[in-house]
């Protein structure tokens, strides 16, 4: 039997200040408002999934609150950039990455984690944070999935994972290794395969130049 993900919600004793770089992204399209997740790498740069910003977009805003509210406090978006190798009709989860520049800075005290410099050693404890819709709310939630495999050469991290819901896309996957926390991947999607439920998460090490440009 394969060990799969566990989920922890905001009712438990998690120090959420450790993960306050995880944000809600509100995207307005002609057909309505959609939410997804993202993670800040500094005070004005957010990483998310490319498919969250694909299509005809009228407005994008970011909230740092622990629970999404359409009436909450938001930060405007100056620009965003979808990874050049992402192809909406073909890529699926490959290169499913986008970068957002904010119009103003995130609050003081936001905890940022460095993008892991290489992905050769992925031993340690994984943590995935997202705002997927649970119990009729988009609440910042921690998932602790288990390593499955890495797809090469696509560099996509597969995790045994059963808790991905609408709104989790674009959220960070952290790796706690030797007492340090690293940003290792961005959550793309969930698959229901013959081996169970598992998620696809593009690894970030190969994209560090693009990320920090």
N, C-alpha and C positions, 0 to 999 in steps of 0.2 A: 504494500500500500504506500502511495506517495503522499508525503506531507504537503498540505496546501496552505493557502493564505489564512491568516486570521485578521479580523477587523476590530478596531478599537474606536469608539466614538468619543465625543467631547464630554461624556459624563464621567470619564475616568480621570485618573490623576496624571495626565500627560502635561508636561510643561510645553504648551503650545508656542511659547516665545522662541523655542529652539527651531520651530518650523514656520515662523511668521514670514518667511520669504515666499511661501506658497500663497498664491493669490487667486481670486476669481476674475475671470475675463468675461465681460458682457458684450456680446456681439449683436448688433441690430441689423437685420436683413429685411428686405421688403415683406417677407412672410412672417416676421415676428422677431422676438428677442430670444437669444440662445446663450447659455452659459457653458463655460469650460474652465479648465484649471491652467495654471502656469506657475513658473517659479522665477524669482528675481536672482540675477547673478551679481548685480550691483544696484545702486539706488535709482537708476533710470532705465534698466534693461531687463526685459522679461523673456524667458524662453517658454514656448508652448508647442502644440502640435500644428503642423501646417494645415491639416484638414479643418481645424477650428476657424481658420481665417480664409478659407477657400470660398469662392462664389461672389455674389454681389453683396458687398458689405456697405452699410450706410454709416455705421458708427461703432467704435470700439472703446470700451472703458475698462478700468481695472479697479478692483476693490480689495483691500487688505483685511476686511472683517472676517471673523470666523464663520459667519453664516451669511449667505447671499440674501440681499434684500434689494428689490428694484428701486427702493427709496433710500438706499444707503449712500455713504460717502464714497465717491469715485474719483479716480485720477484719469484725466484724458490721455489719449494716445496721440503722439506726434507722427510717428511713422511705423510701419511694420514691413518685414521682409520674409518672404517664404523661401526656403532653401531652394537653390537653383536646380537641384536634381530631383526635386519632388514633382511627380506627374500625377495629378488627381485621378486620372482614369486607369493608371497602370501601377503606381507605386504601392498602393495599399499602405502598409506601415513603413516601407522603405523610405528613408529621407523625410519622414513625416515630422519636419521641424520648421519652426518659424521663430523670428526674433522681433520683439516689440520695443520701440523707444517711447518712453513716457514724456508727457509735456511738463511734468514736474516730478520732484524726487519723492521716493518712498520715505516713510517716517524714520527718524533716528531710532536706533535700537533694533533695526531689522537685521536678522542674522543671515548672512550669505555664506554659502559653501562653495568651494572651488570645484570646477569641473575636473574629474579624474584625468590625469595625464595619459594613462594607458589603460587598456582593458584586458591585459594578459592575465592578471590575477584578480578574480572576482569572488574570492572567498571572504566570508563575513556575513553580516546580517543586513538584509535588504529592508528598506522602509519606503512605501509608496504613499504619497499624500494626494488627496483629491477632494473635489467638491461634488462628487456624483450625487444624484437625487436619491435620497434615502428618507423614508418616513415623511414624504411630501416636503422635504427641505433639502437645500444644498448646503451641507455642513462640512467644514473641514474635517476630514476623517483620515485616520492612519490605517494602512494595510501593511501587514508584514508577510510578503510572499516568500516563496522558496525557489532557489535557482533550479532551472530546468536544463537550459542549454543556450549556447550562442550560435546564431545563424551566421555562417561565413560564406561568401565574402560580404554579405549585406551588413554585418555588424549590428544585428538586432538581438537584444537580450530577451529570451523567453523565460517567463516566471510562472510557476504553479500559482494560480491566482483565480479566485472565484468571486471577487467583490467589485468588479469594474461595472459602473453604471454610467448612464448619460450624465455628462458633466465632469467625469474623471479625466477625459482626454486632455492631454497637455500638461498634466501634473508631473511632478518630479519623482524619480526613483533615486533614493539615496542608498549608499553602501557604507555601513559602519565597519571599519577595518582598523585593527590595531589602535583602538582608542580615538580614531579620527572619523569624521563624517565627510563623505564626498558626494557630489552630484554626479551620478553615473549614467542616467538615461532619462528620456522623456516618455511618458506613457502614451501609447497610440490607440490600441484596441484590445479586445478580448476575443479569444477563439474558443469555440466548443468543439474540441477535437476528440478522437477516440481515446486519447490518453487523459481526458478530463478537461477542465477549464484552465486555460493558461493565457497570459497576456503577452503582447508584442511591444517592445520598448526600444526604440532606436538608441544605441549607445552614442555617447557624446565625445569620447576621446579623440576620434578621428576628425571631429568638426571644431576643435578648439580655435583654430585660426579664424574661421568664419564667426564663431560665437563671440569672440572678444574683439572683432574688428570694429 
